[in-house]
Amino acid sequence: MTPLIDQLAELTGHRDRDRADALLLQTLHARLRPGTVALHRCVGEAPAQRWLTSMHGAEGGAPGGPAVLGTHPAGAARRQGFVRLPPLESEPERLECLRRQRSVRVPGRPAATLLPLVAGAQAVGVVELRGDEPLDEPRRREAEGLLRLYGNFLSLLDWGERDALTGLYNRKSFDDSFLRAVLPTPGRGAGAHAPRPGAPGWFLAALDVDHFHRINDDCGHIVGDEVLLITGRLLRAVLGLDEGVFRYGGERFVLLLEGEDEALVHALLEQARARVAAHRYPQAGPVTVSIGFTAVEHAELPPSAVERAGRALHRAKAEGRNRVVGPAAMAAAGLAREPERGGDVDLF
C-alpha cells in the first residue's frame, strides 16, 4: 500500500498538467503492467475536435518517461500540428468510451481496454491499456479508481486555473505558463532555453473586444458575458488547442504563441480577428476585436512583455480598431522603443 500512496502523492503534487499526465501513465504502467498505456485527450472545439496522444511503455519510449505525440504548448506552428491530429470519428471505439463514459474492451492481439477520464461531469480523454490479454476485473477496477482520483484532481486544478465564465485559463495560469515557456529550466543552466538560430520563438498577443462597454450598456451584462464566452470559443477554435489562450481580465484576452517568425504569427492572429468579425453573435450584433502582439525576449518576465503587447494593442485601436498590429508596424511608426520613465524612486 505504501508504494501506491507514494505514487499518488507524487501524481497529485504537480500543477503542470503535462507532467501530471506523464506521472499518471507511469503509475498505471507500474501498477497494472500492460504492454503500453496511452492517454488520448480530446482537444479543440466542436465539431473539429481531435485526439492528442501521450504514451508510456514499449511503443511509447523508455520506461523512464512517456513519449508525447504532437504536443506544443501554443502557437502558429502548433496549429499546423493540430490539423494533422486524428479526428474523434477516426477511432469509433475510443469515441464510444468518451461519449458514454464507460469502459470498452477491444478484442485482438494485443487486446485493448479503454477507460474514460472524467473531470467534473465532462469526459476529457480516454486511457488505453494494451497487452496480450484484456485487463482482468481486479486490475480494471483499480485502473478506474485511479482515474476517478485523477479526474477529481484535474477538477480542482480547473477550479483554480480557469476563468469561471469562459472556461479559458485565467491570469494566474498565464503567469505560470509564460514563465515555464520562457525562463530557463532550473538545474539545467542559464542558457538551457536560449533560442537556437532558426528555432521557433515566443510571441505574446493582447486582444480586446472593441467597444465592449457599449455592448454592456446597450445590451446588458448578460449579453456582454455571452460575447466574452463566444469570443473565447472562437479563439480556441482558431488555435486548435487552448493552452495558449487566457482571459486576462474584463474584455481582454492574451495569447501565448510559439511561431517561426512574425509573419506566421501575424497570419494566425489575422485569422482570429477575421473569425470573430465574421461570426454572427446572437444578441450583440457585429463584434470585432483589436489585437497587438510582440516578440518575447529570452528569459523575459511577464510584465514587460504584457506592456509591449498592450502598446501594440493601443496602436491597433488608434488606427481604427478591428486590426492586428505587430512589431513591424510598431517599428515603422517609430514606436518600437520602450517608453522612458522619468522621476525618482522613493525607497521605504
C-alpha positions in Angstrom: 0.0 0.0 0.0 2.9 2.4 0.8 4.2 2.4 -2.8 0.7 3.3 -4.1 0.4 6.1 -1.6 3.8 7.4 -2.6 2.8 7.3 -6.3 -0.5 9.1 -5.6 1.3 11.8 -3.6 3.8 12.3 -6.5 1.0 12.3 -9.0 -1.1 15.0 -7.3 1.9 17.1 -6.3 2.2 18.8 -9.7 0.2 21.6 -11.2 2.0 21.2 -14.6 -0.6 19.1 -16.5 1.8 17.6 -18.9 3.9 16.4 -16.0 0.9 15.1 -14.1 -0.3 13.2 -17.2 3.1 11.6 -17.6 3.0 10.5 -13.9 -0.5 9.1 -14.4 0.7 6.9 -17.2 3.8 5.8 -15.3 1.6 4.9 -12.3 -0.8 2.9 -14.3 2.1 1.1 -16.1 3.8 0.3 -12.8 0.6 -0.9 -11.1 -1.1 -2.8 -13.9 1.8 -3.9 -16.1 0.2 -3.6 -19.5 2.4 -3.6 -22.6 1.6 0.0 -23.2 -0.7 2.7 -21.7 -1.8 5.7 -23.6 -3.8 8.8 -22.8 -5.9 10.2 -25.7 -7.0 13.7 -24.8 -10.0 15.3 -26.6 -8.7 18.7 -27.8 -10.1 21.5 -29.9 -13.6 22.9 -30.3 -16.6 21.1 -31.6 -17.2 20.0 -34.3 -13.4 19.8 -35.2 -12.2 18.0 -32.0 -9.2 15.7 -32.3 -7.2 13.1 -30.4 -3.9 14.2 -28.8 -2.0 11.2 -27.6 0.7 10.6 -25.0 2.0 7.1 -24.4 4.1 5.1 -22.0 5.6 1.6 -22.5 7.3 -0.4 -25.2 5.8 1.7 -28.0 6.0 5.0 -26.2 9.6 5.1 -25.4 11.8 4.1 -22.5 10.1 3.1 -19.2 11.6 6.1 -17.6 9.3 8.5 -19.4 6.5 8.8 -21.8 6.5 9.8 -25.4 4.2 12.7 -26.0 3.0 12.8 -29.6 2.1 16.1 -31.2 2.2 18.4 -28.2 3.4 22.0 -28.4 2.3 24.5 -25.7 0.9 27.1 -28.1 1.4 28.8 -31.4 1.2 29.1 -35.1 3.4 26.0 -35.7 1.2 24.1 -33.2 -1.9 24.9 -35.3 -0.2 23.1 -38.2 0.3 20.1 -35.9 -3.3 20.2 -34.6 -4.8 19.8 -38.1 -2.7 16.6 -38.6 -4.1 15.0 -35.4 -6.7 12.3 -36.0 -10.3 13.4 -35.7 -12.5 11.9 -33.0 -14.6 9.9 -35.5 -11.4 8.1 -36.8 -11.5 5.9 -33.6 -15.1 4.7 -33.1 -14.4 2.5 -30.0 -12.5 5.3 -28.4 -15.3 7.8 -29.2 -17.9 5.4 -27.7 -15.9 5.3 -24.5 -15.6 9.1 -24.4 -19.2 9.8 -25.1 -20.8 7.1 -22.9 -18.2 7.5 -20.1 -17.9 3.7 -19.7 -15.2 1.2 -20.3 -14.8 -0.6 -23.7 -12.9 -3.7 -24.5 -11.4 -4.1 -27.9 -10.5 -7.7 -28.8 -7.4 -8.7 -30.7 -3.8 -9.2 -30.1 -2.8 -7.1 -28.4 -6.1 -6.6 -26.7 -7.1 -3.1 -25.5 -9.1 -1.8 -22.6 -10.5 1.7 -23.0 -11.4 3.7 -19.8 -12.8 7.3 -19.8 -11.0 10.1 -18.0 -13.7 12.3 -16.5 -13.1 15.7 -14.8 -16.2 17.0 -13.1 -19.0 15.8 -15.3 -17.1 16.0 -18.6 -15.1 13.3 -20.3 -11.8 14.9 -21.3 -10.0 11.8 -22.6 -9.6 8.1 -22.9 -6.9 5.9 -21.3 -6.0 2.9 -23.4 -4.2 -0.1 -21.8 -2.9 -2.7 -24.3 -1.5 -6.2 -23.6 -1.5 -9.8 -24.7 -4.8 -10.2 -22.7 -7.5 -7.8 -21.6 -7.4 -6.4 -18.1 -8.9 -8.8 -15.6 -11.7 -7.4 -13.3 -9.5 -6.5 -10.3 -7.0 -4.6 -12.4 -9.8 -2.9 -14.3 -11.4 -1.7 -11.0 -8.0 -0.5 -9.8 -7.5 1.5 -13.0 -11.0 3.0 -12.8 -10.3 4.0 -9.2 -7.0 5.7 -10.1 -8.7 7.6 -13.0 -11.5 8.8 -10.7 -9.0 10.2 -8.3 -7.0 11.8 -11.1 -10.2 13.3 -12.6 -11.0 14.8 -9.2 -7.5 16.3 -9.1 -8.0 17.8 -12.6 -11.3 19.3 -11.5 -9.5 21.0 -8.6 -6.8 22.3 -10.9 -9.5 23.7 -13.2 -11.3 25.4 -10.3 -8.1 27.3 -9.5 -6.7 27.9 -13.0 -9.6 28.5 -15.3 -11.9 31.5 -15.7 -15.4 30.6 -14.4 -17.2 32.4 -17.3 -15.3 31.4 -20.4 -13.5 28.2 -19.3 -10.2 29.7 -20.5 -7.1 29.7 -18.4 -7.0 32.7 -16.1 -4.4 35.4 -15.4 -2.6 33.3 -12.7 -2.3 30.4 -15.2 -0.9 32.8 -17.8 1.9 33.9 -15.5 2.8 30.3 -14.7 2.6 29.2 -18.4 4.7 32.3 -19.5 7.5 31.5 -17.0 7.6 27.8 -17.9 7.8 28.6 -21.6 10.3 31.5 -21.5 12.6 31.1 -18.5 15.4 28.6 -18.3 14.6 25.2 -16.7 16.0 25.1 -13.1 19.1 23.0 -12.8 19.9 23.0 -16.5 22.0 26.1 -16.7 21.2 29.7 -17.6 21.4 29.0 -21.3 19.3 25.9 -21.3 16.5 27.5 -23.2 18.5 30.1 -25.1 16.9 30.3 -28.6 18.8 28.5 -31.4 19.2 30.0 -34.8 16.0 29.1 -36.8 14.2 27.8 -33.8 10.6 28.9 -33.1 10.3 31.9 -30.8 7.6 33.1 -28.4 5.1 35.8 -29.1 2.6 37.4 -26.8 -0.7 39.0 -28.1 -3.1 41.2 -26.3 -6.7 41.2 -27.6 -9.6 43.4 -26.6 -13.3 43.2 -27.7 -14.0 46.5 -29.4 -16.5 48.8 -27.7 -17.2 46.2 -25.1 -18.5 48.8 -22.6 -21.0 50.0 -25.2 -22.2 46.4 -25.6 -22.8 46.1 -21.9 -24.6 49.5 -21.8 -26.8 48.9 -24.8 -27.5 45.1 -24.4 -26.9 44.4 -20.8 -24.2 42.5 -18.9 -25.7 39.1 -19.7 -25.2 39.7 -23.4 -21.7 41.1 -22.6 -20.9 37.8 -20.8 -22.2 35.9 -23.9 -19.9 37.9 -26.1 -16.9 37.0 -24.0 -17.9 33.3 -23.9 -18.3 33.1 -27.6 -15.1 35.0 -28.4 -13.1 32.7 -26.2 -14.5 29.7 -28.1 -13.7 31.3 -31.4 -10.1 31.9 -30.3 -9.7 28.3 -29.2 -11.2 27.1 -32.5 -8.6 29.1 -34.5 -5.6 27.9 -32.4 -6.8 24.3 -32.1 -5.7 23.8 -28.5 -6.5 26.0 -25.6 -3.3 26.1 -23.5 -2.2 29.4 -25.1 -5.5 31.3 -24.7 -6.1 33.2 -21.4 -8.7 35.6 -20.2 -6.6 38.3 -18.6 -9.5 40.4 -17.2 -12.6 42.3 -18.3 -12.8 42.2 -22.1 -9.1 41.4 -22.5 -7.6 38.1 -23.7 -3.9 37.3 -24.1 -2.4 34.6 -26.3 0.9 33.0 -25.7 2.1 31.8 -29.1 5.1 29.9 -30.5 6.0 30.6 -34.1 8.8 30.6 -36.5 8.6 34.2 -37.4 6.5 37.3 -37.0 4.7 36.9 -40.4 3.3 33.5 -39.4 2.1 34.7 -36.1 0.5 37.8 -37.7 -1.3 35.5 -40.2 -2.7 33.3 -37.3 -3.8 36.4 -35.4 -5.4 37.8 -38.5 -7.4 34.5 -38.8 -8.6 35.0 -35.3 -9.6 38.6 -36.0 -11.5 37.7 -39.1 -13.2 34.7 -37.4 -14.6 37.0 -34.8 -15.7 39.7 -37.3 -17.5 37.1 -39.4 -19.3 35.4 -36.6 -23.0 36.2 -36.0 -23.4 36.9 -32.3 -27.0 36.0 -31.3 -27.9 39.2 -29.5 -25.0 41.7 -29.6 -24.9 42.2 -33.4 -21.5 42.6 -35.1 -18.5 42.2 -32.8 -14.8 42.9 -33.7 -11.5 42.7 -31.8 -8.3 44.6 -31.9 -5.0 42.8 -31.4 -1.5 43.8 -30.6 1.4 41.5 -30.3 5.1 41.4 -29.6 8.1 39.1 -29.7 9.1 37.7 -26.3 12.7 38.1 -25.3 14.8 35.3 -23.9 14.3 35.0 -20.1 11.9 37.9 -20.1 9.3 38.3 -17.3 5.6 38.7 -18.0 5.0 42.4 -17.1 7.4 43.8 -19.7 6.1 41.6 -22.5 2.5 42.4 -21.5 3.2 46.1 -21.5 4.7 45.9 -25.1 1.8 43.9 -26.4 -0.5 46.4 -24.7 1.1 49.3 -26.5 0.7 47.5 -29.8 -3.0 46.9 -28.9 -3.5 50.6 -28.2 -1.9 51.3 -31.6 -4.4 49.0 -33.3 -7.3 50.8 -31.6 -5.8 54.2 -32.5 -5.7 53.1 -36.2 -9.4 52.3 -36.2 -9.9 49.0 -34.3 -10.6 45.6 -35.9 -7.0 45.1 -36.9 -3.7 43.4 -35.9 -0.6 45.4 -35.1 2.8 43.7 -34.5 6.4 44.6 -34.1 7.0 45.5 -37.7 4.1 48.1 -37.7 5.3 49.5 -34.4 8.8 49.9 -35.7 7.5 51.6 -38.9 5.6 54.0 -36.7 8.7 54.7 -34.6 7.1 53.2 -31.5 9.2 50.1 -31.1 11.3 51.5 -28.2 10.2 51.2 -24.6 8.7 54.5 -23.3 11.1 56.4 -21.0 10.0 56.6 -17.4 11.3 59.6 -15.6 11.2 60.6 -11.9 12.8 59.4 -8.7 12.0 56.3 -6.8 11.4 56.5 -3.1 12.6 53.6 -1.0 10.8 53.0 2.2 
